[in-house]
Amino acid sequence: MAPSSSTSTKDTNKTLRPQEIEIHPSNGGDRAPMSPHSWQTGGGMHIHNRRKTNNSVDMEDYFVGPRDMSKHSKWPFFLRMHGSVLPKMILPLLVVACWSTLLTVISEKTRVKLKVSSMLLTVLGFVVGLAISFRTSSAYERYTEGRKYWSQLMLVGQNLSRTIWIHASEREGEEGTDDLLAKVTAMNLIVAFATALKHKLRFEPGIDYADMKDLVEYLDTFARAAEAEIPKPQESGKVKAFGEFLGVSFAESNPRKRIKRSKKPLGNLPLEILNHLSSYVHSIIDNGTLSIGLYQNQAITSIVQLNEVMVGVERVLQTPLPIAYSIAISQITWVYVMMLPFQLWESLRWVTIPGCIFAAYIIIGIAAIGREIENPFGMDVNDLPLEAYCDELANDINIITSQPPPRPSDFMRTNANMPMWPLSQSGYISWSGRSKEEIRDALMTKTRAEMTVRRSMNPERGTKSTDEKHTHGLDQGH
């Protein structure tokens, strides 16, 4: 985007303001000004992002995530498919349907009556309820904890960016240009840290990703050195992909496969990026551009907090529910589901078949949801949209760097600033010509006027106000 001719020719030192930005629609071959995101997506570069699923008719693609939080669906929840675990329920429900049909047919067509007391249903149901509740609550706790860590990353990233941009000064001359470019580079490293952490949580080694390569390729890291030795990701065959779509465990690949097959050490890219950020903070402290001790401590503390986020999300990822619990809960659930036809046939007869299917959908479905959200950093529909979080952090940093650090005199000393609004619509310049006593009296008047408005909006019922009682007492005294 280019400023107007008057701005570019008459005053080369003037910074383009947001209100001065003009967007012209593109006509034919003329290209409109582009945002940073459109530079990547429409300017000949490809940015890594989730596949668009909401408008797709491909069912396999429709159940790929994470879900795009910016999309809105008007369908009621019980009719929605996007985000449902139904694909992973197809095979278990087919097994339950065949099993319940077999037992019902045997009981109806032969003299063998396959039934047990309904008391077993009650006892097992209580145990299954406890097991599934434990599994779901522990999985959701991991999900919310992962979201809290990414919220903390957003907070610390914004705070560190603001500290660098506002409080790190820029020297005169060529050194000032170097200072400005160094500040922008450091803030790009914050985005690179979030992006590298996302790929690390998804077991994606190396740096060859469209959303990260240009941000970290110039850094001397283990990941860059090992890039040529890392096996390239292979697309699954149709049978294997269909098995993964249905949730068949035998078709699922080891997510750490590429990491294990690397012939060189991969290091820890997010941690190495933090090392470079720490080195930058140390340099601006040494050269005096970040001279105030409070801001120095704030910058160093922010890097420590980013390290805490990295360790925290890795703890969530590397500490799943103990395998003994997972095995026991799965076995208990399937024993209960398989025992349903024996207990329901005597009362429901042929309705036992759909009854068992519905019961299995509820029980196994809740267990499947717990398994899906147990790792909140993956690519399931219900996992956290990490791409959206990284894009949001990058956009926030772009907003911070879009203008030089604001000076209070520029945005305060203007008549558009009405410090006494709504009591007065006079601007700052008008009030600056009055004394401090007049300004303080006006502030007190604002408070009294606010109380008067509140009393008029909420009159006391059945009793007189304090002012009325006081006035009545004065009248009687006279």
N, C-alpha and C positions, 0 to 999 in steps of 0.2 A: 504494500500500500504506500502510495506516495503522497506527500502533503501538497497543498496548493502551490501554484507558482510563486505567489507573493511570499509565502512562508519560506520556500526553498531558496529564493534569490535575495530577498531583503535581509533576512535574519537567519543565518545558518546555525546559530546557536539555540534557537528556539525549538523546544520539544513539541512534537505533535500531540495534541490533547485528544481525549476520546471524543469530545463533541466536534472536533475538526475532521474526524475520519468520515470520508464519503465512500459509500458503497455503490458502484455503478453496475447494473445488470449486464451480463455478458450477452453479446449478440453475435451469433455465428462464430467466427474465429477469435473474437475479442474475449479475452479471459478476464473475469472479474477478480478483484483483490481476494486473496485467500487467507484464511486463518491458519495458525500453525498446524492444526489437525488436517486441514485440506491440502497443505503443502505436502503432507505425507501420503494422503490417500488419493488426491487428484493431480498432484504435481509430478507424477512419474515414479513415486515411491510407494512401496507396499507396506502397510503397517499391520503387524500381527494383531489379530482381534478374534473374538469368538465368531463362529458362523451364525449367520442370520437364520433364525429358526421359526419366528412367528409367522412369516409369510410363505413358508415352504410347504409343499405338498408331499415331500419325501418324509415318510414316517420315521425312518432311521435318523434323518437330520433333525426332525421335529423334537426328538427326545435328547438332543445334545445340548449341553449347557456351557457355562452357567446362564441362568435366565437373565434376559435384558430387563433391568429394573425400570428403564424409561418407557417400556411398552405398557399399554393398558388394555385389559380385556374386560368386556362387558358381560361375558358369560358368567352365570352363577358357578360357584366353586364346585358343586357336585357334578357339573357337566364339563368341566375343564379337563383337558388331557395333558397340556403342556405343564410339566412339573410333576405329573403323576408317576407312580412306580408301576403302572400297569404292565409295561413290557416285561419287567422282571417277574411279574406275577403269572404270566401265561402258562409256563411249564408247571409250576407248583399247582395251579388250579386244575390243569389237565390231569395231573397225577391224582389229585383229590377227587375229581369227577369220575375218573375210571375206577378208583378204589371204592368209592361210595356206590357207584352203579353196580359193580361186581357183587358187593355184599348185599345190596338190596335185592338184586335178581335172585341170588341164592336163597335169601330168606323168603321171598315171595313165591318162587317156583319149586322149591323143594321142601322137604320136611325138616331140614336143618334150619333152626331158628338162631341166627347169630345176634345175640343180644346180651347185654350186661345191665347191671343195676344202674339207674341214673345217679345214684350216690357217687359213683366214680366220676361222673361229669362235674359234680359240684366240687369235689376235692381237688381234682386236677385243674379245674377252672381257676380256683383260688391261687394255686401254685403258678400257673401260666400267667395269670394277671400280674403277680408280683415280679416274675422274671421279665416280662415284656416292659413293665413299668420301669424296672431298674435299667434295662437296656436303653430305652428311649430317653429317660432322664439323663443318663450319663452321656449319651451321644449329643443331646441338645446342649448340655453344659459345655462340651467341647466346641460345638458350633458357636455358641455365644461368646466363649472365651476367645476363639479365633477372630470373631468380629471386633471384640474389644481391643485386641492387639492391633488390628489394622486401623481402627479409629485412633489409637494412640500414635501410630505411625503417621497418620495424616496430621494430627495436632503437632507433633514434634517437627515434622517436615516443614509445615507452614511457619512455625515459630523460628526454626533455625534459618529458613529463607529470609524471613523478615529481619532477623537480627543481622544477617550478613548484608542485606540490601540497604537497610536504614542506618545501621550503626557502624559499619565498616566504611571509613571515609576513602576518598579518591584523591590522590596527590595531583599536582600540577604537571602539565606537559605530557611527555610520552609515558611517564610512570603512571599517570592517571588513566591512560588508555589501557595499560597492562592491568591496573587494579580493577577496572570495569570488566574486562574480559575474564579475569580470574574469578570475580564474583559470579558472573554468569556461568562459568564452568563449574564452580562449586555447587551452584544450585541445580545444574544439570546432573551432578553426581548424586544429589538427593533423589531425583527421579530415577536415576540408574540404580540406586540402592533398592528402591521399592520394586522396580522391574526385575532385578536380579533375584530378589527374595521370592518373588512370585514364581519364577522359573525353578528356583531351588526347591520350593515346596512341592512342585509338580514333577520333580525328578527329571528335569530337562537340563542336562549339562552343557557346558560350553557357552559361547557368546553369539553364535550364529542365529540370531533371531531379529526380525525386522524392527522390533520395538526397542532393542537393546544394543545391537552391534555398534551402531554409530556413536553411542553414548560411552562405551567402555573399550572400544578397540584400541585406542591410543594408550591405555593403561597397561603396565607390565604386570600381568596376573597369570596365575596358574591356568585359569580357564582359557585364556588366549593361547598360551603355549601348547595346551593339549587339544586345541580345536581340530587340528588335522588328524588326530588319532582317535577321535570320538566317532563311533559308528553312527551313520545317518539313520534317522527314524524310517522304519519300513511300514508301508501300508499293509493292513491285514487283508487276507483273502476274503472272499464273499462269505464262505462258510464260517470262518473265524469271526468276522465282523458281525454276522447274524447271531452267532453264539454269544458274543459279548453284549449284543443288543438285548438278548433274552436273559442275560444274567447267568449264563452257564459258567460255573467256576472253572471247568476244564478248558474253556476258551479264553479265559482272561490271561493276559501277559503280565509278567513281572514288571512293575513300573520302574524298578531300579536296574533293568537289564542294560541300558546304554551306559549307565554309570559303572556297572561292574565290568563291562567289556572294554572300558577305556584303558589304553596302554600307558598313559601318563597320569600323574596325580592331578586331580581337578581343583584342588584347593577349596577355598570357601570364598566365592566371588563377593557376596554382600559384605563379608568381613574385610576383604581387601579394599573394597570401595570406601568403607569407613576409615581404613588406614589413610587413604589419600585425602579424605575430608579432614581428618585430624591433622595431617601435615599442612593443609591449607590454613586451618585455624591457627596453627602454630606460626605460620609465616606472617599472617596479618598481625599477630601479636608482636612478633619480632620487628616488623618494619614500622610499627606505630600507627597503622591505619585502624586498628581496633585497640584503642588505648585505655578505655574505661574498664576497670576491673570487673564491674558487675556484668557487663556485656561479654567479657571474656569468659567468665564463669558460666554464663548462660549458654554460650556457644559450645563449650566443652561438655556441659551437662546434657545438652541436646544430643550430642553424638553418643554419650553414654546411654541415653534413653533409647536411641535407635538400636544400639547393641542389645539392650534389654528386650526390645520388641523381637529382634531376630532370634534370640535364645528362647523367648516365650512361645513363638509360633512353632519353632522346631520341637519344643517340648510337647505341644499339642499334637504335632504330627507323629512324633516318634514314641508316644505313649498311648497306644490304643487300649481298648478294653482288654484285660488279660484273656489269653486264648482259652483258658479253662472255662471262664464265664461264657464266652461266645459259643463254645462247643456245647456246654450244658444247656444254655438257653435254647439253642437250635434243636437239640434232642428233645427237650421237654415240650417245645412247641409242636414238633412233628408227631410225637407220641400222642399228644392231646388231639390233634387234628385227625390222626388215623383211628383214634378210638371213638370219634363222633358217630359214625354210622352204627356201631354196635349199641350205642345208647339212645339214638334217635329213631331207629327203625320201628320199634314197637308202637311209638306214639304217632309218627308221621308217615309211615309206610313209604309210598313212592316219593313223597315230598322230602324224604331224607336226602335225596340227591341234590336238589337245589339248596336245601338247608345247609348241607355240609359245605357246598361251594361258597355260599355267602359267609358262613362262619370262618372258613379258611381265608377268604379274602380279607376279612377284618383282622384276624390274628396274624397271619403271615405278612399282610400288607404293613401293619404297624412295625413289625420286626424288620421288614425291608427298608422302611424309612429310617429306622435307627442305624442300619448298616450304611445307608447312603450318606447321611449327614455326620457319620463318625469321623470322616476326613473332610473337613469343610473347605479344603484348598484344592480339590480336584476339579474335574470337568463335568460332573453331573449337573443336571438342571438345577437342583436345589443347593448346590455349593455356592460359596461366596463369590460374587463377581469381581475377582481380583483385577481383571483388565479395567473395569470401570473405576475402581479405586485408584489405580495407577494413572489413568487418564485424568481423573479429577485432581489428583495432586499436581500433575504436570500443568493443567490449566490454571490452578491456583497460583503456582509459581510464575506462570506467564503473566498473570494479572499483576502480581507483585512487581515484576521487572518491567512492566509496560511503561512506567513513568519513573522519572528520578524521584528520590526520597522527597516527599512533600514538605514544604516549609510552612509553619503555622501562619506566617504573615501573608502568604499567598491565598490561603483559603479562609482565614478569619477576617482579615481587614477588607471586607466588602459589604456593600449594602444588601446583598443577597442573604447574608447571615443575619438573622433576626434573633439576637440572644434573649430577648424578653417575650418572644412569642409564647402564647397567644395574647398576652396582656397588651403588647405593643407590636406593631408591624414595622417599626423603625429599624433601620439597619445598624450594623456595627459602627460605621463611621459616625452616624448621628448620635449614638449613645457614648461614643468615645469623647465627645465634646462636653459631657456632663460630669459632675463631681461624683466621687465614690459614695457620698451620702445619698445622693439621688438614686444611684444604681441600687444601693442596699434597700432603700425605701421601696423601690419598684419590685425588688425580689420579695419583700414582705407582703406587698400588695398582691403579688401572684399567689402566695400561699393563702391569704385571706379570701381572695376571689375563688380559689379552688374549693375551699371549705364551704363557701356560700353556695356554689353550684352543687356540691354533694348534698347539702342539706335540702336544697330545693328539689333535688331528684329523689331523695329518700326522706320524706317528712315523717316525723314521729306521729304515731297513731294513738289516740286516746289520752295523751299527755301533752302538756305544753312544753315548748322548747326552753332551754336554759335562758336564752335572751328574753323570752316573753315573761318568764317568772321573775327575772331580775327587773324588768321594766314595770311589772305589776307591783313589785315591792316598793319601788321608788315612788310610784303614784300614791300608794297608801301612806308612805312617809310624809308626802306633801299634804 
